[in-house]
Amino acid sequence: MLTVRGILNLAGVPGLRERLLHVSPGPGSRLVLDLSGVTSCDALGLGMLVAAARRARSSGGDLCLVAPCPAVTQALKVSGLSRILPVLPGPTPPGTPAKRPLNSKNAPPDEERRRTLNERPRQDSNLRPSA
């Protein structure tokens, strides 16, 4: 696991590139980048992550990103890279309750009302039945 800290931008990418050149995942191995210390990532940083994934895959390995902050997660989603770069959550701090999916029993009242309203069929007054 390689821990990355700071900002992945024009200033931070060269250092990460240098560190990644010294890591060579072999066939079947997974290079794990811990991004919990990264506070933001621009297009250059995203390009570096793609290049690292390509390099790992070309040698028969893989790349996995762990614990990106919300800003980096959003950058990965907006760019579409979250579909090709596996992203895993980081370890849950002790004493943190596990998140449960919302359903009708544990959804907040506003969420339940919103869900109910969205499930109702819409009636558009501009549409008239055809004869």
Secondary structure, DSSP 8 states (H G I E B T S, - for coil): -EEEEEEESTTTHHHHHHHHHT----TT-EEEEEEEEEEEE-HHHHHHHHHHHHHHHHTT-EEEEE---HHHHHHHHHHTGGGTS-EE-----TT--------TTTS-HHHHHHHHHHHS----TT-----
